[in-house]
Amino acid sequence: MAGHQEEPATKKLKATPSVLHSDVLGSTAAGRAAIQAAYATTKPFPHYQIPQLCTREHMNKVHTECVTHLEGNFKETDLFKLYQTIDLGNLKRSDALASQLPALLELRDALYGQEFREYIASITGSPPLTDKVDCAANVYMKGCHLLPHDDVIGTRCVSYVIYLSDPDDDWTAADGGSLELYPAMTSNDRVPDLVPTAFALPTYNTMALFTVIPGVSFHSVQEVYADKPRLSIQGWFHQAQAPAGVEAATEEQLKVLRQHVEPFTELSMDVIQTPQLTAADCAFLSTFVNPTYLQAATMSAVQASFQDSGSLQLLDFLLPELAQSITDATHAADARDALGRGNVPSYTAGYGDEWEPRGPVHLQRYLTFVGQGAMSESASAGHLLARVKTELMASAVFQKYLWLLTGFLPTALRSQVRRFRAGLDYTLAHEQSVPESTCLDLVLSFSDCRDVDAKEAWNSGDVGGFECYMPAEEDGLGDVAKGLDDDETTVVTVHAQSNVLNLVLHDQGTMKFVKFVSAQAPGSRWDVSVEYEIAQVELEEDGV
């Protein structure tokens, strides 16, 4: 062709522009040194948030592709509630879906390319990072959450989260969904404290990252309060070898938990001598218990049902007057502490001389009442529930009564009054929730059920607060592997109600937990929780 000129043979093809922002890989040595110094000294453990990960144009493409082509599957366990997509690490460019995600795959390749891995290693001070790709997209809708854990699995070295929520709707602290980082307890540097001290707001096109450290890097995703999706890509950079100290950290965490587990108190076996309820026994019980449940025919029917199913709920168990006093006191406490019905909770709400927080936070968080029971009309919820616990449920008469109700004779007990605050509290399934021998669990629960909507919220399970029994996991720690949406894995689920006595036969093959109570719940879940060691002692036919 006329005028055509040959290009020099030595000219190279034009390099593909990086999808990463120029301030990242193009940062000066001094800039990287400043980030590295800041990273190493951040508390409660090393972390950093890259302010602009990608070019705005490219991240907008990634966001559009994720929203348009990725499908989230709802997952809920004791540890989390969220929507998960496919494993992006295993997505091949030959897969049909890959053709719809070119910008996302470009970002993935840039993240795990040698240059960016070396950048991450340089600012975090980590060992050389391998090219193992490990990431997935997650969506947290209103009420979704991820409870505290340390991310220690295999060769994970650095955790990261890339935030991809709507670029035209700035995320604020009031929306929830922040990454929460927990300090160590002052008394033990391998166990997390109950209150986070550092937060990363899920700001669009930023990348939060931290070093995975056994027993140290405890973090969580705060419940999302806003009615909008929190979209992110969660992933890990791996090192060649697993970190040291994993087993020692796990044992130390369980050791702290065991320190809070009260021993059983032995009960007298004198009740065997007079198994039937005397007039005095009935008179005592009638000061607490709904008279319906003191009738011989009712007790016989209850025992037959419990023997058949191993679990039972007795509605309106306490006398109406006593139950109303407890209900009024719990409502007043939640109103005073601004908990429930969408209020953003304070981490120390409800703390006081008579209410102590229980941890460790990666296994449980709730308040337990350490005051004494009380009779007065102005008594607090804690005092009234403590009175039921000590005067009724620890009594010899109630021991006999349970024998008649269930067919199992209580021989020892341990008990506590608990408050699970809306937006804050839970227990996870772990080895300490598995009894050494079959026990009788008794839980007398109170929750805000003042209207139809409140009752439906608790019964739906959408706001948590339910107690769940599931087959024990082999590792003995947290995170029920199969979701709560898998009916085959659920043994018993007891929803939070008001003035309901729950009885469950709890065997050695079963873990239990109380699901995280959402800030959207009508209020806190309050209860008297009693575990009884039991013996199967036959009753005479006239025992009731």
Backbone hydrogen bonds, N-H to C=O, Kabsch-Sander energy under -0.5 kcal/mol:
donor,donor_aa,acceptor,acceptor_aa,energy
4,H,1,M,-1.8
11,K,8,P,-1.6
21,H,53,L,-2.5
24,V,21,H,-2.0
25,L,21,H,-0.7
26,G,22,S,-0.9
27,S,24,V,-1.3
32,R,28,T,-2.5
33,A,29,A,-2.3
34,A,30,A,-2.0
35,I,31,G,-2.0
36,Q,32,R,-2.9
37,A,33,A,-2.3
38,A,34,A,-2.2
39,Y,35,I,-3.1
40,A,36,Q,-2.1
41,T,37,A,-0.9
41,T,38,A,-0.6
42,T,38,A,-0.9
42,T,39,Y,-0.7
48,Y,209,L,-2.3
50,I,207,M,-2.8
53,L,205,N,-2.6
55,T,19,V,-2.0
59,M,55,T,-2.5
60,N,56,R,-2.2
61,K,57,E,-1.4
62,V,58,H,-2.3
63,H,59,M,-2.7
64,T,60,N,-2.3
65,E,61,K,-2.5
66,C,62,V,-2.5
67,V,63,H,-2.5
68,T,64,T,-2.3
69,H,65,E,-2.9
70,L,65,E,-0.6
70,L,66,C,-1.4
72,G,70,L,-0.5
73,N,84,Q,-3.2
75,K,82,L,-3.1
77,T,80,F,-2.5
81,K,145,H,-2.5
82,L,75,K,-2.4
83,Y,139,V,-2.4
84,Q,73,N,-2.6
85,T,137,A,-2.1
88,L,86,I,-0.8
88,L,135,C,-1.3
89,G,135,C,-1.3
90,N,87,D,-0.8
91,L,88,L,-0.8
92,K,90,N,-0.6
95,D,92,K,-1.7
98,A,95,D,-0.5
99,S,95,D,-0.7
99,S,96,A,-0.8
100,Q,97,L,-1.8
101,L,98,A,-1.6
105,L,101,L,-2.3
106,E,102,P,-2.0
107,L,103,A,-2.1
108,R,104,L,-2.6
109,D,105,L,-2.5
110,A,106,E,-2.2
111,L,107,L,-2.5
112,Y,108,R,-2.0
113,G,110,A,-0.6
117,R,113,G,-2.2
118,E,114,Q,-2.3
119,Y,115,E,-1.7
120,I,116,F,-2.7
121,A,117,R,-2.5
122,S,118,E,-2.1
123,I,119,Y,-2.1
124,T,120,I,-2.0
125,G,121,A,-1.6
126,S,121,A,-0.7
130,T,238,H,-2.6
134,D,132,K,-0.5
136,A,234,Q,-2.2
137,A,86,I,-0.6
138,N,232,S,-2.7
139,V,83,Y,-2.7
140,Y,230,R,-2.2
141,M,139,V,-0.6
143,G,224,V,-2.8
144,C,141,M,-2.7
145,H,81,K,-1.6
146,L,221,V,-2.0
147,L,79,L,-2.7
149,H,219,H,-1.7
153,I,151,D,-1.1
156,R,153,I,-1.7
157,C,237,F,-2.7
158,V,237,F,-1.9
159,S,210,F,-2.6
160,Y,235,G,-2.5
161,V,208,A,-2.4
162,I,233,I,-2.7
163,Y,161,V,-0.5
163,Y,206,T,-2.2
164,L,231,L,-3.0
165,S,231,L,-0.5
169,D,166,D,-1.7
175,D,172,T,-1.5
176,G,173,A,-1.6
177,G,223,E,-1.4
179,L,200,A,-2.6
180,E,178,S,-0.6
180,E,220,S,-3.1
181,L,198,A,-2.7
182,Y,218,F,-2.5
185,M,188,N,-0.9
185,M,191,V,-3.0
188,N,185,M,-0.8
191,V,188,N,-1.3
193,D,183,P,-3.2
197,T,181,L,-2.2
198,A,181,L,-1.3
200,A,179,L,-2.1
201,L,199,F,-0.5
203,T,201,L,-2.9
205,N,163,Y,-2.3
206,T,203,T,-1.4
207,M,50,I,-1.7
208,A,161,V,-2.4
209,L,48,Y,-2.9
210,F,159,S,-1.9
211,T,46,P,-1.4
212,V,157,C,-2.8
213,I,211,T,-0.7
216,V,213,I,-2.5
217,S,213,I,-2.1
218,F,216,V,-2.4
219,H,149,H,-2.4
220,S,180,E,-1.9
221,V,146,L,-2.5
222,Q,178,S,-2.8
222,Q,220,S,-0.7
224,V,144,C,-1.9
225,Y,175,D,-2.0
225,Y,223,E,-0.6
226,A,175,D,-1.9
228,K,226,A,-1.6
230,R,140,Y,-2.2
231,L,229,P,-0.8
232,S,138,N,-2.2
233,I,162,I,-2.3
234,Q,136,A,-2.8
234,Q,232,S,-0.5
235,G,160,Y,-2.3
236,W,134,D,-2.2
237,F,158,V,-2.7
239,Q,155,T,-2.5
240,A,128,P,-0.5
246,V,243,P,-0.5
249,A,245,G,-2.0
250,T,246,V,-2.3
251,E,247,E,-2.3
252,E,248,A,-1.9
253,Q,249,A,-2.0
254,L,250,T,-2.1
255,K,251,E,-2.1
256,V,252,E,-1.8
257,L,253,Q,-1.7
258,R,254,L,-2.5
259,Q,255,K,-1.2
260,H,256,V,-0.6
260,H,257,L,-1.6
261,V,258,R,-1.1
262,E,260,H,-0.7
265,T,413,L,-3.2
266,E,264,F,-0.5
267,L,411,T,-3.0
272,I,269,M,-1.7
273,Q,270,D,-1.8
274,T,270,D,-0.5
274,T,271,V,-0.7
282,C,278,T,-2.5
283,A,279,A,-2.1
284,F,280,A,-2.2
285,L,281,D,-2.7
286,S,282,C,-2.2
287,T,284,F,-1.6
288,F,285,L,-2.0
289,V,285,L,-3.5
290,N,317,F,-3.3
293,Y,290,N,-1.8
294,L,291,P,-1.7
295,Q,292,T,-1.0
299,M,295,Q,-2.5
300,S,296,A,-2.2
301,A,297,A,-2.0
302,V,298,T,-2.6
303,Q,299,M,-2.4
304,A,300,S,-2.1
305,S,301,A,-2.2
306,F,302,V,-2.6
307,Q,303,Q,-2.7
308,D,304,A,-1.3
309,S,305,S,-2.1
310,G,306,F,-2.8
312,L,503,L,-2.4
314,L,501,L,-2.8
315,L,313,Q,-0.6
316,D,499,N,-0.7
317,F,314,L,-0.5
317,F,499,N,-1.7
319,L,288,F,-2.8
323,A,319,L,-2.8
324,Q,320,P,-2.5
325,S,321,E,-1.8
326,I,322,L,-2.1
327,T,323,A,-2.7
328,D,324,Q,-2.8
329,A,325,S,-1.9
330,T,326,I,-2.4
331,H,327,T,-2.4
332,A,328,D,-2.2
333,A,329,A,-2.0
334,D,330,T,-2.3
335,A,331,H,-2.3
336,R,332,A,-2.4
337,D,333,A,-2.2
338,A,335,A,-0.7
339,L,334,D,-2.3
341,R,521,A,-3.8
342,G,519,A,-2.7
343,N,340,G,-1.4
349,A,346,S,-1.9
351,Y,348,T,-2.0
352,G,355,W,-1.4
355,W,352,G,-0.6
356,E,368,T,-2.7
358,R,366,Y,-3.1
361,V,192,P,-0.6
363,L,360,P,-2.4
364,Q,360,P,-2.6
365,R,426,Y,-2.7
366,Y,358,R,-1.1
367,L,419,R,-2.4
368,T,356,E,-2.8
369,F,417,V,-2.1
370,V,354,E,-3.0
371,G,354,E,-0.8
374,A,383,H,-1.2
379,A,376,S,-1.6
384,L,380,S,-2.4
385,L,381,A,-2.6
386,A,382,G,-2.4
387,R,383,H,-1.8
388,V,384,L,-1.7
389,K,385,L,-2.2
390,T,386,A,-2.7
391,E,387,R,-2.6
392,L,387,R,-0.7
392,L,388,V,-1.0
393,M,388,V,-2.2
394,A,389,K,-0.6
395,S,392,L,-1.5
399,Q,395,S,-1.7
400,K,396,A,-2.0
401,Y,397,V,-2.4
402,L,398,F,-2.8
403,W,399,Q,-1.6
404,L,400,K,-2.0
405,L,401,Y,-2.1
406,T,402,L,-2.6
407,G,402,L,-0.5
407,G,403,W,-2.1
409,L,535,A,-3.2
411,T,533,E,-3.3
412,A,533,E,-1.1
413,L,265,T,-2.1
414,R,531,E,-1.6
416,Q,529,S,-2.0
418,R,416,Q,-0.5
418,R,527,D,-2.7
419,R,367,L,-2.5
420,F,525,R,-3.5
421,R,419,R,-0.8
423,G,517,V,-2.9
424,L,421,R,-2.1
425,D,421,R,-2.0
426,Y,365,R,-2.2
427,T,514,V,-2.3
428,L,363,L,-3.0
431,E,476,G,-3.0
433,S,430,H,-2.1
434,V,431,E,-1.5
439,C,506,H,-2.9
440,L,532,Y,-2.6
441,D,439,C,-0.6
441,D,504,V,-3.1
442,L,530,V,-3.1
443,V,502,N,-2.3
444,L,528,V,-2.4
445,S,443,V,-0.7
445,S,500,V,-2.3
446,F,526,W,-3.1
449,C,447,S,-0.9
455,K,451,D,-2.1
456,E,452,V,-2.5
457,A,453,D,-2.2
458,W,454,A,-2.0
459,N,455,K,-2.5
460,S,456,E,-2.0
461,G,457,A,-0.8
461,G,458,W,-0.8
463,V,457,A,-0.8
464,G,461,G,-1.5
465,G,515,K,-1.7
467,E,494,V,-2.8
468,C,513,F,-3.0
469,Y,492,V,-3.1
470,M,511,M,-2.3
472,A,509,G,-2.2
476,G,473,E,-1.0
478,G,429,A,-0.6
484,L,76,E,-3.5
486,D,483,G,-1.5
487,D,485,D,-0.9
489,T,486,D,-1.8
490,T,487,D,-0.9
491,V,469,Y,-2.7
491,V,489,T,-0.6
492,V,469,Y,-1.3
494,V,467,E,-3.2
495,H,493,T,-0.6
499,N,445,S,-1.4
500,V,445,S,-1.4
501,L,314,L,-2.4
502,N,443,V,-3.0
502,N,500,V,-0.6
503,L,312,L,-2.9
504,V,441,D,-2.2
505,L,310,G,-3.1
506,H,439,C,-2.8
506,H,504,V,-0.8
507,D,505,L,-0.6
510,T,507,D,-1.4
511,M,470,M,-2.9
513,F,468,C,-1.8
515,K,466,F,-2.6
515,K,513,F,-0.6
517,V,425,D,-2.1
518,S,463,V,-2.3
518,S,516,F,-0.6
521,A,518,S,-1.6
525,R,420,F,-2.5
526,W,446,F,-3.0
526,W,524,S,-0.6
527,D,418,R,-2.2
528,V,444,L,-2.0
529,S,416,Q,-3.0
529,S,527,D,-0.6
530,V,442,L,-3.2
530,V,528,V,-0.5
531,E,414,R,-2.7
532,Y,440,L,-2.5
533,E,412,A,-2.1
534,I,438,T,-0.7
535,A,409,L,-2.0
537,V,535,A,-1.0
538,E,536,Q,-0.5
543,G,540,E,-2.2
